[in-house]
Amino acid sequence: LDEQCVVFTSGATESNNMALKGAAYQKRSFGKTIITSRLEHPSVLEVMRELHEEGFHLKYVNITASGQIDLEHLKTLLNQDVILLTCMHVNNIMGQIQPIKKIIDILMDYPKVHFHVDAVQAIGKVPFISEGIDSLSLSGHKFNGLKGQGLLILNNEHSIYPIIQGGGQEFGIRSGTVNLPNNVALAKAINITIKQHNDRYNELRTM
């Protein structure tokens, strides 16, 4: 995480809201189309529906019989008007792992598209992917942190429009007094989770 911009939040719901609204508002002069799937968490789907109400064009990518995003259908949805694509890494209900790296490869031809990943269920369970992703959300209580802790990881702090204005804390993205003890605890939890990842991943694979 050293090279990314890390913003501490109250949880993945806030992180998803900040990333999705922020990316859409930042890029709306370049296009109006946003893409997601119907498998997403409500903190993603409800934001996308609200953006649709605000005038953005919402498209849903098909899901295969195995529960993964249909990459061929995704290719047909992409065009020069698309500015935002979001999907989970690991499904919170059925556990499907989405082909994040293949989606990143497809988006190489669409550099204007902001790619957001909800990685709440992925951290500590599957290999962590951040390269090629514009924003990524995490929730502390999913990796032994406290409830009410979250992270928004950005590859570029200027890639989203801040939806919380104020004193300019946290790169100006999430203004407000920083909860230092909370943030230190979350940093400790994620460091432990990443160090233990290989053992945990091998354990899950053999279950």
N, C-alpha and C positions, 0 to 999 in steps of 0.2 A: 504493500500500500504506500510505500515511501514516495513514489513519483506522482501519486494522485492527490487531488484536492479532497480532503475528508471533512465532511460537515456532520456534526453531532446533532441528532434530532430526538424526538420523543418516541420514535418507533417507525416501522416501515410504512405505516399509513401516511404519516407526515412526509417521509422521504419520497414516496411515490407521488404524492400531491405536488411537492416542490419540483420534482424532476419533470413530471409530465406537463403540468401547467407552465412551468418555467421554460421548457423547451419549445412548447407550442407558441407561447407568446414571443419568445426570442426569434423564432423563425417564420412567423406568420406573413412577413413581407415576401418570403420566398415560395410559399405554397400553403395550401389549406387542408391537405389530406393526411390523416393519421390512421395507423393500422394496429390492430390488436387481434386477439382470439377470444372466444367465448369461455375459455378455460381459466381466465385470469381471476385473481383475487378481487373482491369488491372494491378495495382501495385503489385498484387500477380501473376496473370497469366503470365505476361510478364517475371517476374523473374523466374518462374518455367520453362518457355520455354527456357530461356537463360541457365539455369542450365542443361536442357536436351541437348542443343547444346554443352555444356561443357563435356558431357559424362555421366550424371546422367540418370537413367531410370525413366521416368515420367508416372504415371498411374492416370487415372481419375476415381473417384468413381461415380457410378450412382446416379441419383436424382429421388426421388419418385414423384408420381403425385401431391403430396401436396407441392412439392418444397423443401423437406428435404433430407439430405444425406441418402442414402440407407445403413443402418447399416449392414444388412446381406451381401450386396455386399462388403462393407468395410472389413468385416471379411475375405472374400476370397482373398482380395488384400494384407493383412498383412502377412508378413513372416520375417525371420531373416535378410533379406537384406534391409528392409525398415528402413530408418533413419530419415525421415521427413514427417509430415502430417500437412497440413494447411487448415483452413476453416474459413469463416465468422461466427460471432455469429448471427448477424441480417443482412439480405440481404438489400442492399442499393436501390434496384429497387422495389422489390415486398414485402419486409418486413418479409419474412419467418424467424422464429427463429430456429436455428439449435440445435440439441440435444447434446449440449456440454458435459453435465455431463455423458451421456451414452457413448459418445466417450471416455471420460477419463476412464470410467470403462473398456471399451474394451482394451484400451492401457495399462492397468495394466499388461497384459500378454506380453507386448512388451516394456520393460523399456528402450530399446535403442532408441526408436522413440522420436524425438523432436516434441512436439505438439505446433504449433503456431496458434494463433487466432487473426483474424482481428476483433476487437471489436469497430470499429469506430462508427457504428450505434447503438450499444448496450448501451453504457454508458449513464446513466440517464434515460433510457427507459425500460430496463429489469434488473432483479437482476444481479449485477456484480459478475462474476466468475473469480477467478484467481488461486485458489488452484487446482493443478493437471495440470495446463497449464505451459509450459516451457517459452513461450514468448507471449506477447500480445501488439498489436499496437492501439494507439488512435490518434485522430486528434483534436486539440484544438477548431477549429471553429464549431465543432459539439456539444460542450457543453459550448457555450458562451465564449470561449477563442478567441484569435485573429487568423486571417489567418496566416499561416506560423509557427504554433506551433504544436508540436506533442510529443508523449511519446512512448518509448519502455520499457515495463516492463518485467523484466527477473526474474525467480525464482533462477537463478544461474548466476552470472556475467561471469563465465567461460564456459557457455554452447554454446557460439557462438564465432567464429573467427572474430576479428575486421577487417572490410573491409576499415576502415579509420584509417590510421596510422599518428602519429605525436607526440605531446607532452604528451600524456597519460591522457588527461582530461576525465572526465566521465567514470571512472573505466578502462580507456584505450580502451573503446569500440568506443567512438566518440571523437577523438582528435580534438582540435580546441578551440579557446577562447570562454569561456562560456558567453552566453548572459543573464546576471543575471536579468535585469529588465523583460525581456521576460519570463524567467523561473518562476520568482515570480508571475507574472500575471497568468500564466498557472496553477501553484499550487493553487492559490486562486480560479480560475474558477472550477477546479475539486473538490476542497473541498466543494464549494457551491453546485455543481451538486450532489455529493454523499449525502449531508445532505438533499437535496430536493427530493431525488430519490423516496421515498415511496409515497409522494403526487403526483408526476408526473406519477408514475407507475399506481396508482389507477385511476388517471384522464384518462390515455390512455385506460385502461381496460374498462371503462364505455362509451367510445365514440362509 
